[in-house]
Structures are given as structure tokens and as C-alpha cells.
Amino acid sequence: MRQAARSLFGRRARLRWVHLILGGALAMPYVLVGSVIIGPATGSTNVFGSLPLQLASFGVGLPLAAVTSVFPLTRPLEAAAARWLCGVDADRLAFGAARTRGEKGRTAGWFTLHLGFGGIIAGMSLAVPPFAAVLILLPVFAGLGGTRLGMPEVFGHAWALALAPVAGAAMLVALAGCAAGSGALLARWAPALLGPSPEGLLAAAEARAADLAVRNRLARELHDSVGHALSAVTLQASAARRVLDSDPEFVREALAAIEDTTRRTVGELDAVLGVLREGGAPGTAPAPTLAADLDGLLRRTRAGGQRVTATVDADPESLPPLLSREGYRIVQEGLSNALKHAGDRVAVDVRIAVTGGGLEITVENPVTGPASSRPGGGHGLRGIADRVRLLGGTMTAGPVAGSAAESASGPAGETWRLHVRLPMKGPA
């Protein structure tokens, strides 16, 4: 019993009733226009004095309402009303303007239903409560004044007067039931008529995927740039501290390299954070390339005392911009990996070549044992793998036997090799 009362008179039912009353208010201008058409067509001068003519005016006004629903604000406003008054979840509604023919048709259907149900419930809400109140109070007035207030002759009987309050209460309950049922139907139909279309869902999914792709790329840029800078600065500061008293010239070079590295990294960090704050395109972030920045990268790495041998059998200027940019990040991360896990006492060999229509990058360093491994990291190789996959290339990373780096530094067991091959033309 309590559940039935809540479904008819609870907060949700009352809000849906308000939603229907608003629909009836919106229907009034269309009913007035319909009366202007029905009056001359029927030769009547008092359309609102006849219930059939009122219903005819209402029937003519609804198609007009469907036509005017093409205005861009119709769907956002109706979706907001359905969310707050009908209790429909926001993620099941579309709050943008209807653009496709299907979306406009479904919006027109919803608007017509809202005004249609709303007009009927609003009319009943105006007419039924006063009449029901008269029926409920009829026995009292009839007993006091001996009148039936112009009611039908049947109310002259005692049994009719006794049942009048019951009939009045039943009419109010019936009105509440009609309002609750209509509101429930509209709430059920709202997602189908005001919800996003398959095309809209696909566009939203593509927008989210594009946003995630941009954020992932920026995260890789930050990891590669900042991670390499911290590793290089740590190595340079450590080397400078060891020779502070014996080699002042090396200390000056190391401090200059630290200054240059931090300045460049802060600039890249500010640019990337600016992209995140402003929602700009990722291309607005700085993009170091092999052609413009490889020499500086090698110079700053060597300034920390690390022995880096670089062999470039390619013209970096002739590389496609995207390949040059991603190749720089791969070399940078390869050097960072060597700094973190091999230390500053080993030789690192970098080879860059264009062979067979592809760019090949190889970074090798001797494996000096677990004791030399530094804490941190773990994302660099995954970042390289993501870049290589997006460019349609291949990557291998792991210990191998025999290498140029090993022969340069003497026998030291296994060698860690990072080898990447990127096609000159491929998916990006």
C-alpha cells in the first residue's frame, strides 16, 4: 500500500507531474494557433466553448509543435528537463543539438509526445480537482442548504450523496494514476528518443580515444625528456663531485652541461604542460629531432663522463620529420636506459643507419651486473615499443653476446642491445 502511494504521490511522481504540466504550458500556443485554423474551418466563433473543437485545435497544434522542434535548442532543453524532472540518467541522454535526420525525427517525436501527454494531463489537472472537491463536499452542502449545486438529479438520492465523496476521491486517485503512468512512459521513452544516436556514440568514442592518444603521447614525451635529463644530470653531478679537486676544467664542463640540460628540459616541460592546460594540439609541444638535436644530446651525455661512440650512416636532414622526431626520442631513451642500468663507467655504442628502406637505431652497452642497476625506470622500453608500433616498425631489446661496445670496453660478459627498425613510409 505504501509503495503504491509513493508511486502516485512520491517526490519522483510529483516531479514528473510538473514535467507534464510544463508540456501542457508549452502546448498552449500551438493550441491557440490550432483554434485560429479550426474556427474558420467550422464556422464557430467560440472554439473554446466546445470540447470537441478544443480537442480538434489540440490535434492541429501537435503537428505544428513537431515542425518547430527542429530548432537547435529543443533537444538540449528537453534532455535537461527529462534528466531533472523525469529522473533519466544523464549518460543516457544527448545534450547537443540534433544534427542528423534521424536525431531530428526522434526529437520531433519526443517533443510531440511531451506536449501531447502534457496537454491532456494539464487539462485534467485543471478540471478534475475542482469537480472532485465538489463531490467530496456535496453531502455537507446538501445537508446545510438543501441544494445539490446544480448537480444531476441522481444526487437527490441519499445513496448517491453518500457515494459522492468516494467518487471524488477516486477521481483524484485516477488523475494521479494517469499523471504517474504518463510520466513513467515518458521517462522510459526518453533514452530512445533523446539519447545519442549510434553515430553520436561513435563520434564520442573517437573523441575520447583521440584525447587519450594525445595524453599518452604527452606522457611519453615527459617521461623520455625528464627521465633522460634527470639521469644525465645525476651522472654529470656525480662525475663532477669525484674530480672536483683534481680536474676543475671537467667540473666546469659538467656544470655547463647540467645547466644546458635543465634549461632545455624545463622549456619542454613548460610547453607540454601548456598543451595540457590549454587543450591544444600535441604538435605545439617542442619536438627535438635527429637532424637538429642529436649532436647536443651526445655532447650533454658525454659531459657526464660516459663514453659514447656514435656512428651515423644516414643523413638526418633527409629523414621525414616524424621519423626524425621519434628517432631522437628512441636514442634518448636508449642512452637513459644505459645511464640508469649500466652506470657511467661503461662504453655505449650508438649506430644510426638507413638500410633497405628503413631507419635502424642500435644502442649497446655492456651488462655490468645487477649491482650497477639504478632504482627507478620501467616505462622507457614500453614507451619505445609504443612509438615503434605506431610507426609500423619492429623492436628488440635484451642481452646478446658480442658487440662493438663490448670490444671497445674489454670483455665484460653479455651486452645489452636495443635495436629498432622503422620503415621510411608506414602507418603513423
C-alpha positions in Angstrom: 0.0 0.0 0.0 2.8 2.4 0.9 4.6 1.6 -2.3 1.5 2.3 -4.3 1.0 5.6 -2.6 4.7 6.5 -3.2 4.4 5.7 -6.9 1.4 8.0 -7.2 2.3 10.9 -4.8 6.0 10.5 -4.1 8.7 13.0 -5.0 9.5 11.4 -8.3 5.8 11.2 -9.3 5.4 14.9 -8.4 8.4 16.0 -10.4 7.1 14.0 -13.4 3.7 15.7 -12.9 5.5 19.1 -13.1 7.2 17.9 -16.3 3.8 17.2 -17.8 2.4 20.5 -16.7 5.3 22.2 -18.4 4.4 20.3 -21.5 0.9 21.5 -21.3 2.0 25.1 -20.9 4.3 24.7 -24.0 1.3 23.2 -25.9 -1.0 26.3 -25.3 0.5 28.5 -28.1 0.1 25.6 -30.6 -3.5 25.1 -29.4 -4.2 28.8 -29.9 -2.8 28.6 -33.5 -4.9 25.4 -34.0 -8.1 27.3 -32.8 -7.4 30.0 -35.4 -7.5 27.3 -38.0 -10.4 25.3 -36.6 -12.7 28.3 -36.0 -13.0 29.5 -39.6 -13.0 25.9 -40.9 -16.0 25.0 -38.7 -17.7 28.4 -38.8 -17.5 28.6 -35.0 -16.9 31.9 -33.2 -16.3 30.2 -29.8 -13.9 27.4 -30.2 -13.1 27.1 -26.5 -16.8 26.8 -25.7 -16.9 23.3 -27.2 -14.9 20.4 -26.0 -14.8 18.7 -29.5 -13.5 21.9 -31.1 -10.9 22.2 -28.3 -9.7 18.7 -29.0 -9.6 19.5 -32.7 -7.5 22.6 -32.1 -5.2 20.5 -29.9 -4.9 17.9 -32.7 -4.0 20.5 -35.2 -1.4 22.2 -32.9 0.6 19.0 -32.3 1.9 18.7 -35.8 2.9 22.3 -35.7 4.9 21.5 -32.5 6.7 18.7 -34.3 7.7 21.1 -37.1 9.1 23.7 -34.6 11.1 21.1 -32.8 13.9 21.4 -35.4 15.3 24.4 -33.5 18.7 23.6 -32.2 17.8 24.3 -28.5 14.9 21.9 -28.4 16.8 18.7 -27.7 19.2 20.2 -25.1 16.4 21.8 -23.2 14.1 18.7 -23.4 17.0 16.5 -22.3 17.8 18.7 -19.3 14.1 18.6 -18.3 13.9 14.9 -18.7 17.1 14.5 -16.6 16.0 16.7 -13.7 12.2 16.1 -13.7 11.8 12.6 -15.1 14.8 11.1 -13.4 16.6 9.8 -16.5 20.3 9.2 -16.2 22.4 11.9 -17.9 24.6 9.4 -19.7 21.6 8.0 -21.5 20.7 11.4 -22.9 22.2 13.6 -25.6 22.5 17.3 -24.7 23.8 18.6 -28.0 21.6 19.9 -30.9 20.1 17.3 -33.2 22.1 17.3 -36.4 21.2 14.2 -38.4 17.8 13.5 -39.9 17.3 10.6 -37.5 18.1 12.7 -34.5 15.8 15.4 -35.6 13.0 12.9 -36.2 13.4 11.4 -32.8 13.5 14.8 -31.2 10.3 15.8 -33.0 8.6 12.6 -31.8 9.6 13.3 -28.2 8.5 16.9 -28.3 5.1 15.9 -29.7 4.7 13.2 -27.0 5.7 15.6 -24.3 3.3 18.3 -25.4 0.5 15.7 -26.2 0.7 14.0 -22.8 1.3 17.3 -21.1 -1.7 19.0 -22.6 -4.0 16.2 -21.6 -2.7 15.9 -18.1 -2.6 19.7 -17.7 -6.3 19.9 -18.8 -7.2 17.1 -16.4 -5.3 18.8 -13.6 -7.3 22.0 -14.2 -10.7 20.3 -14.5 -10.7 17.2 -12.2 -9.6 18.6 -8.8 -12.4 21.3 -8.6 -15.1 18.8 -9.6 -13.7 16.2 -7.2 -13.7 18.7 -4.4 -17.4 19.5 -5.1 -18.2 15.8 -5.0 -16.4 15.3 -1.7 -18.1 18.3 -0.1 -21.5 17.7 -1.7 -23.1 15.9 1.3 -22.1 18.7 3.6 -23.6 21.5 1.4 -26.6 19.5 0.5 -27.3 18.9 4.2 -26.8 22.5 5.1 -28.7 24.2 2.3 -30.8 21.6 0.8 -29.3 22.0 -2.6 -27.3 19.9 -5.0 -25.4 22.8 -6.5 -26.8 22.1 -9.9 -25.8 18.5 -9.9 -27.7 15.8 -11.8 -31.0 14.5 -10.4 -29.3 11.3 -9.2 -27.7 13.2 -6.4 -31.1 13.8 -5.0 -31.0 10.2 -3.6 -29.3 9.6 -0.3 -27.2 6.8 -1.6 -25.8 9.0 -4.3 -24.9 11.7 -1.8 -23.2 9.1 0.3 -21.1 7.8 -2.6 -20.2 11.3 -3.9 -17.1 11.7 -1.6 -15.9 8.2 -2.7 -16.3 9.2 -6.3 -14.5 12.5 -5.8 -11.6 10.7 -4.1 -11.5 8.1 -6.8 -11.3 10.8 -9.4 -8.3 12.4 -7.7 -6.6 9.0 -7.4 -7.3 8.3 -11.1 -5.8 11.7 -12.0 -2.7 10.9 -10.0 -2.5 7.5 -11.7 -2.8 9.0 -15.2 -0.1 11.5 -14.4 2.2 8.9 -12.9 1.6 6.5 -15.8 2.2 9.2 -18.4 5.4 10.4 -16.6 6.7 6.8 -16.4 6.1 6.3 -20.1 7.9 9.5 -21.0 10.8 8.5 -18.7 11.0 5.2 -20.4 10.9 6.6 -23.9 13.3 9.5 -23.2 16.6 7.5 -23.8 15.3 6.1 -27.1 14.1 9.5 -28.4 16.6 11.9 -26.7 19.5 9.6 -26.3 22.6 9.7 -28.5 22.5 8.1 -31.9 24.9 5.3 -32.9 26.8 7.9 -34.9 26.9 10.2 -31.9 28.2 7.4 -29.7 30.9 6.6 -32.3 31.9 10.2 -32.5 32.2 10.5 -28.7 34.2 7.3 -28.5 36.5 8.5 -31.2 36.9 11.9 -29.4 37.8 10.1 -26.2 40.2 7.8 -28.0 41.9 10.8 -29.7 42.1 12.6 -26.3 43.7 9.5 -24.7 46.1 9.2 -27.6 47.2 12.8 -27.1 47.6 12.4 -23.4 49.6 9.1 -23.9 51.9 10.8 -26.3 52.5 13.8 -24.0 53.1 11.3 -21.1 55.8 9.6 -23.3 57.3 12.9 -24.2 57.5 13.9 -20.5 58.9 10.5 -19.5 61.6 10.5 -22.2 62.6 14.1 -21.8 62.5 14.5 -18.0 63.7 10.9 -17.3 66.7 11.4 -19.5 67.5 14.8 -18.1 67.4 13.5 -14.5 69.6 10.5 -15.4 72.1 12.7 -17.2 72.2 15.4 -14.5 72.7 12.8 -11.8 75.6 11.2 -13.7 77.2 14.6 -14.5 76.9 15.8 -10.9 78.3 12.5 -9.6 81.3 12.7 -12.0 82.0 16.3 -11.2 81.9 15.6 -7.5 84.6 12.8 -7.9 87.0 15.0 -9.7 86.2 18.3 -8.0 89.7 18.9 -6.7 91.7 17.2 -9.4 90.1 18.3 -12.7 88.4 21.8 -12.4 88.1 22.0 -16.2 86.0 18.8 -16.3 83.8 20.1 -13.5 83.1 23.4 -15.4 82.1 21.4 -18.5 79.9 19.1 -16.4 78.2 22.1 -14.7 77.7 23.8 -18.1 76.1 20.5 -19.4 73.9 20.4 -16.3 72.7 24.0 -16.9 72.1 23.3 -20.6 70.2 20.1 -19.9 68.0 21.5 -17.2 67.2 24.6 -19.2 66.1 22.6 -22.3 64.1 20.2 -20.1 62.3 23.0 -18.3 61.4 24.5 -21.6 60.0 21.2 -22.9 58.1 20.6 -19.6 56.5 24.1 -19.7 55.4 23.6 -23.3 53.9 20.2 -22.6 52.1 21.4 -19.5 50.8 24.3 -21.5 49.3 21.9 -24.0 47.6 20.0 -21.2 46.2 23.2 -19.6 45.0 24.8 -22.8 43.9 21.6 -24.6 46.0 22.5 -27.7 47.3 20.1 -30.3 50.2 17.9 -29.4 52.2 19.3 -32.3 52.5 22.6 -30.3 54.9 20.9 -27.9 58.6 21.1 -28.6 59.9 18.3 -30.8 63.6 17.6 -30.8 64.8 15.8 -33.9 67.8 13.8 -35.0 68.7 16.4 -37.5 68.8 19.4 -35.1 69.4 17.9 -31.7 71.4 14.6 -31.9 74.8 16.3 -31.5 73.6 18.2 -28.5 72.2 15.1 -26.9 75.5 13.2 -27.4 77.5 16.2 -26.1 75.5 16.5 -22.9 75.7 12.8 -22.3 79.5 12.7 -22.7 79.9 15.7 -20.4 79.0 13.5 -17.5 82.0 11.2 -18.3 80.1 8.5 -20.2 81.9 7.1 -23.2 79.5 7.3 -26.1 80.5 6.2 -29.6 78.1 7.3 -32.3 78.1 6.1 -35.9 75.6 7.8 -38.2 75.4 6.3 -41.6 72.4 8.4 -42.7 71.6 12.0 -43.5 69.3 13.1 -40.7 68.2 16.1 -42.8 66.7 13.7 -45.3 64.6 11.8 -42.8 60.8 12.5 -42.6 60.1 14.9 -39.7 58.0 12.4 -37.8 60.7 9.7 -38.2 63.4 12.2 -37.1 61.5 13.2 -34.1 60.6 9.7 -32.9 64.1 8.5 -33.7 65.6 11.2 -31.4 63.3 10.1 -28.6 64.4 6.4 -29.1 68.1 7.3 -29.0 67.4 9.5 -25.9 65.7 6.7 -24.1 68.4 4.2 -25.1 71.0 6.4 -23.5 68.9 7.0 -20.5 68.5 3.2 -20.1 72.3 2.8 -20.3 72.8 5.6 -17.7 70.3 4.0 -15.3 71.3 0.4 -15.5 74.9 0.3 -16.7 76.4 3.4 -15.0 78.9 6.0 -16.1 82.0 3.8 -16.3 81.0 1.7 -19.4 81.1 2.5 -23.1 77.9 3.0 -25.0 77.7 2.5 -28.8 75.0 4.2 -30.9 74.5 3.3 -34.5 72.0 5.1 -36.8 71.7 3.9 -40.4 69.2 3.8 -43.3 69.2 0.4 -44.9 66.7 -1.4 -47.0 64.2 1.5 -46.9 64.1 1.7 -43.2 65.8 3.6 -40.3 67.8 1.4 -38.0 68.8 2.5 -34.5 71.0 0.4 -32.3 72.1 1.2 -28.7 74.5 -1.2 -27.0 76.2 -1.2 -23.6 77.9 -4.0 -21.6 75.8 -5.6 -18.8 77.9 -4.9 -15.7 75.7 -6.9 -13.3 72.7 -6.3 -11.0 74.7 -4.3 -8.6 75.1 -1.4 -11.1 71.4 -1.2 -11.8 69.9 2.0 -10.5 66.4 2.4 -9.0 63.5 3.7 -11.0 62.5 3.4 -14.6 60.4 0.6 -16.1 58.4 2.7 -18.5 61.1 3.6 -21.1 61.1 0.3 -23.1 57.3 0.3 -23.1 57.4 3.9 -24.4 59.8 2.9 -27.2 57.6 -0.1 -28.0 54.6 2.2 -28.3 56.4 4.5 -30.6 57.7 1.7 -32.8 54.2 0.1 -33.0 52.6 3.3 -34.1 55.2 3.8 -36.8 54.8 0.2 -38.0 58.3 -0.9 -37.1 60.0 -3.6 -35.1 61.9 -3.6 -31.8 64.1 -6.0 -29.9 65.8 -5.4 -26.5 67.8 -7.7 -24.4 71.2 -9.2 -23.7 73.3 -10.6 -26.5 76.8 -12.0 -26.9 79.5 -9.9 -28.6 79.2 -6.3 -29.8 81.2 -3.2 -30.7 80.6 -1.8 -27.3 82.0 -4.9 -25.6 85.1 -5.0 -27.7 85.7 -1.3 -27.0 85.5 -1.7 -23.2 87.1 -5.1 -22.9 85.4 -8.4 -22.1 82.5 -7.8 -19.7 80.2 -10.7 -20.3 76.9 -10.0 -22.0 75.9 -6.9 -23.8 72.5 -5.2 -23.7 71.3 -4.3 -27.1 68.3 -2.1 -28.1 67.6 -2.5 -31.8 64.8 -0.6 -33.6 63.9 -0.6 -37.3 61.4 1.9 -38.5 60.0 2.0 -42.1 60.6 5.2 -44.0 57.0 5.0 -45.1 54.4 3.4 -42.9 51.5 4.0 -40.5 51.8 6.9 -38.1 
